[in-house]
C-alpha cells in the first residue's frame, strides 16, 4: 500500500453508518450509546469514544479484530475502569464526521479519539476545509464535555495527489494538535502502510496482524491519557 489514508468508497457509508450504531467492536468495545459490557459492567467506569473511518470501524475484519477492540482488551487486562465505544464509519470524510457529532456527543465520554481525514485525502478534498472540520469537532467536544481528554490520530495523503497536497496534509495534524493543545498519534498506519503482509487484499486496510500494530501505535499515546486504577484495585486477568 502507498502512504494512503484511504478508507472505503462512499457507497458503503449508509450501511456502515447503521453498523456504527450497532456493535462494531469486541471484547469490551461497544457501539455508540450502547450500554457497557466487559470490564465496565461491574463498575460505573469511564468511556473512551473512538470516532473514525473504516480503519476504526475495522472494515474487512472480525469485530474483535478492529483496533479499538484490541485496545479494549488492553484496558481490561490492566483493570482500568473504561468502556470502549467504537463509532467508526466506513467512507466518512471529516465533513461527515462533523455532521455526526450532535448525536455522538449526547453520551457521556471521558476520552475522545478522533481518526478522520482519511477519505478527504483519498478524494483530494481541501486540506483547509479538513483542518476546519477537525478544529470544529475538537471545539464541540470541549463545549459538551469540558473535562474530556482528546487524542487526534494523524493520517497521510496518497502520493498521487502531488507533493504539495501531501505536504500540506501531513502538516495539518501536528499543527492542529499544537493549536488546540490535544495529544497526537502522528500516523495511524505507521509500520503497516505499504507492507503487503500486514494489509488485506485491497492494499489499504490492515489485516489482523496489521491491526495489532495499529492498536500499538494508538496505545502508545492513549495510555498516557487514561486514569490508572485506584491503589489496591484488583486487575483483570490478561
N, C-alpha and C positions, 0 to 999 in steps of 0.2 A: 504494500500500500504506500501511496505517497503521503506526505505530511498533511493529510487531508482531515478536515473536521466533519466529513460527510456523515449524515445520519441516515435518512432514507427519503424516498420521494414523497411529495405532498399528498399523493392519492392515498397513502396509508394513514394519514393523520386522523381521519374520522374514527376508524376502528381503534387506533392506538389511543385516542383521547378517551374513548369508552374504557379501554383496558386500564388506563391510568386511574380511573375511578374504581376499578376493581383491584384485586391483588396482583401486583407486578413484582413483588419481592417474595423472599422466603426466609425461613429461619429468623423470624422476628421482623422482617420488612413488611410493611403494611401499605394498602392503598391509601390515597389521600382521604383524610377524615374518617378512616376506619377505626374501630375500637382496637385497643392494644392486645397483643398476644405475646407469647415468648416471655423473655425476662421482664418485660414491662407489666405483665399481667398480675404479678403479685406485689406491685408497689405503684404509687402514684406516678413516679418516674417523670422523665422529660422526653421531649420529642426532637428528633433530627429530621427535617424535611428536605428531601432531595428533589429539586426541580431541574429537568434537563431534557435532552433529546433521546433518540433511540439508544445511545451509549448508556444512558442512565436507566432507561426502560428495560434494557437487556434484549434488544432485538436479536432473534435467532438463537437465544439461549433458553435453557430451562429457567423458570422464575428464580430458583435459589442459586443460580449461577451469575446473575447480574451483580455488578459491583456493590450496589447498596445492600444487597442481601449478604454478601461476603463481609461487608463492614458490620452489619447487624450481628453476625456471628462473632466477630472480634469484640464487639461491645458486650455481648452476652458472656463471652469467656472471661472477660475482665470484671464481671459483676457490676458494670456500670448501669445506672438507672435511666436508660434511654430506650425508647422505641424508635425504630427507623420507618419512615413513611416514604415510599418511592412514588413520586408523581412525575416520572419521566414519560414523555410523549414523542413518539417517532415522527420525524419530519417537521418538527416545530422550529420556527425561527424565533429570534429574540422578540419580534413584534407580537408573535403568537403568545409567547410567554407572558408578556405584559397583559394581554387580554385575559389570561387565566388567573392573574393574581387576586382578583376580587374574591373568588370562591376559595382559592387555596389559603389565603391569609385569614379566613374565618376561623380556622382551627388553631389551637394552642401550638406554639413551637418555641424551642429554645435555641436551636442551631439551624441555620438556613444554608443549604448548599446549592449554589446556582451554577449549572453547566449549560450555557446557552451560547448561541452564535455559530454553532457547527454548520447549520444549514444556511445561515447568512453567507458564510464563506464559500460554501459549495455553489451557491447561486450567484455569487459576486455582488451581493447587496451592499449598500452603502455602509462603510465602516463607521462613519459619523452617526448614522442612524442606529447602528448596533450599539455603539457606545452610549447613546442617549437612552436607549431601551434598558440597557443593563443598569445605568445610573438610576433610572426611574424605578426599576424593581427594587434596588437596594434602598432607595428612599421610602418606598411603600412598606418594606419590611420594617424599617426603623420607625415609621409612623405608627404602624399597627402593633408592633412587638419591640418596643424600645430596648428591652434587655437582651434581645436575641443576638447571638454571635453569628457572624456571616462569613461564609467561605465562598470565594469566587474561583471557578475552575476554568483555566485557560484552554483555548484550542488554537489550531493553526489553519490558515487558508491553503487550499491546493495551489501548488506552484504554477499551474497553468493559468491562474488568474493574473500572473505577471508579478515581477519583483516589487513594484511599487505598492500594489494592493496587498501582497503577502506581508511586506514590511509594516504597513500601517495596521494590518490586522494583528500582527504579532505584538506591536507596541500597545495596542488597546488595553489588553488585560492588566498588565502591570501598572499602567498609568491610571486606570480606573481604580485599582486596588489601593494605590497610594493616595489618590484624591479622596477616596471615600473611607480610607482607614479600615479596610477589611483584609482578611487573610487571603492568600492566593496559592493555588496549585498552578504552577506555570503552564503545564501541558498535560492534559488528562492522559493522552496516549503515549507518553514518554516511554521508550523501551518496547513499544508494541507496534506503533505505526511503521509500516514498511517491512515488517517481519512476517513472511508468509506463514510460518509455523505457528504464529500467535493470533492469526486472524481467520475469519470464516472465508468461504469461497469468494465472497464479494470483494475481499481485499480491503474492506472498510471497517467492519465490526469485529471486535475481539472475539476469539473463541474462548472456551473455559480457561485455558492456560493464560491467554492474554488478559482475561477479566481479573484474574488473580493479581497480575502486575498492576492493572489499573486501580484495583482496590488498594494496593500498597501505596501507589502514588498519592491517592487521596488521603489515606490513613496517616501518612507522614505529617500532614498538616492538620487534618481534622482532629487527630488525637490530642493536640495541644489546646483545642478549644473546649474539650469535654471536662466536666467536673468529676474528679475521682470519687470513688465510693467513700463513705464515712469510715473512719477507723473502726476496726472490729467487724465491719460488714463482711458477710461471707461472700466469696467469689463463686460464680458459676463454674462448672467444670468445663474445661476447654473442649 
